[in-house]
Amino acid sequence: MAGMLYLCATPIGNLEDITFRVLKTLQEVDLIAAEDTRHSIKLLNHFEIKTPMTSYHEYNKVDKARYLVEQMKNGVSIALITDAGTPGISDPGEELVRQCHEAGIPVTSLPGAAACITALTMSGLPTRRFCFEAFLPSEKADKKERQWILEELKRETRTMIVYEAPHHLVKTLRDLYEALGNRKITICRELTKKYETAFLTTFEEALDYYETEEPKGECVIVIQGKSMEEIRREEKESWENMSLEEHMDYYEAQGKDRKEAMKLVAKDRGISKRDVYQALL
C-alpha cells in the first residue's frame, strides 16, 4: 500500500453504513488524515482500528497537503476521511487530491455514504439530472457571491441539492424562495439516523411550518429545477415585448444571416417565416 492516497467514505450517521473495504483499508494504511481527529477517534475506537491519525482540515489544508504528499513520496500510504461521508465532497479533501495528482501520487476513492446522493434518491424529485451546490456562501463571508449563486440558480433546470445547518435553515429557505419562487422541495434531515425525515413540501409551506417549529439536525434541501415550460413561457413573454425589428436585431447581432434570423424569430413567436417577412416589409 506504499505511496498512495485512499479516499475513504465513512458513515453519515449509522455506523453500519461503512464498507468492509474501507475498514480493511483503514486498518492497513500507515496513516489516517482526518478532518477532526476528536470526532474520528470515536469511529476508529468503535471498529478497534489502531492506525495513527493526523489532522487535515480547512485551516491547514494547503500546507498540510504538501507535508502529506511528501510522506507519500517516501512510501507512506494514507487514508483520508472526513467527519461524515465521502472525502472531497464539500470539504478540504479536494486540495489534497489536487496536489497528489500534480505530484504523480496515485489516488483511489472507496465508495460509500454521501448525504447529497442519499437525500436525492429519497426526495421524490427527478434524479436523472441534478447539480450539487453544497453550502451557500454566508452573507457575512461573501454576500455578493451568495447573491450571484442565487441568481444563477434561477434558470437551473436540473434538480438542485443544497446543504444547510439547522440554525441557518430558515434564512436559506427564505432566500431561495425569493430567488426561485415557490418550488417543490424535499428537506431531508438526520439522514440514516434514528429520527431521519424526508419532508416533501414547497418553500411556502416549509417557511410556514418553521414559524412554529424549531429546525433540528443537519439538513439537505433538494429543490425542483425550473421546467422547460416555464422557460419557454418566459422567453415568449420577452419576445412579445419586442418589436419584430428588435427581435431580428437580437439574432443578427449574434452573427446570424437575415434568412436564419427570420427563421428563429418565426420559431420563437410561433408564426410562419412568411408572416415575419410580410411584417418586416
C-alpha angles and dihedrals in degrees: 000000000000123000101357140119119230117195103208120195113217130194119285091210116325110071091209089072093077115106127236088238093056092048091050092048094048089053095048105042120093095232140014118214107205132187091222115012092193090058096040096049088070090058093046092047091050090057094036094242113162100184113134118255136211129189121253115172145144095282098051100027099117101044094035090049089057090052093048092048090054089051091052091048086058092054102268115144114217133192117203118209131177128209089268135349132005120348115240094034107111092332139092093270092095090070093055091047091051093051091047092055091048090051094046094247112151115244128195131178123218106208123231143117121001119173094213094057093040091054094044094053093051096040100089089227126115112291104183094086123024142150129211118221098170112195116354112235110267117248089235092056100038119350094174093054091048090053091045092053092047090052090049092051092055092082097034110129096186124086107269128218121202130177122216140173117233095247091056098038100098093047092050093046090051093049092048091048092051091049102040105026124231104330131168110262139174118213110204118191138177090012115207090000131111095268098041114156136179109201109196105197144113131268091256094049093045093051090049090050094051092051087080103018123069113229112243133186133016109303138211114199115205111195131196113243123234112277121238087236090061091049093049091048092051091047091050091051091051092050091050090057090056128077116238089252092054090047091052091047089054092061097035089055086060090058098262116146117239095260093051092044090053090050092052093045090052091050093049093050097039094238135115125270087241089059090052092047093049093047092050090050 
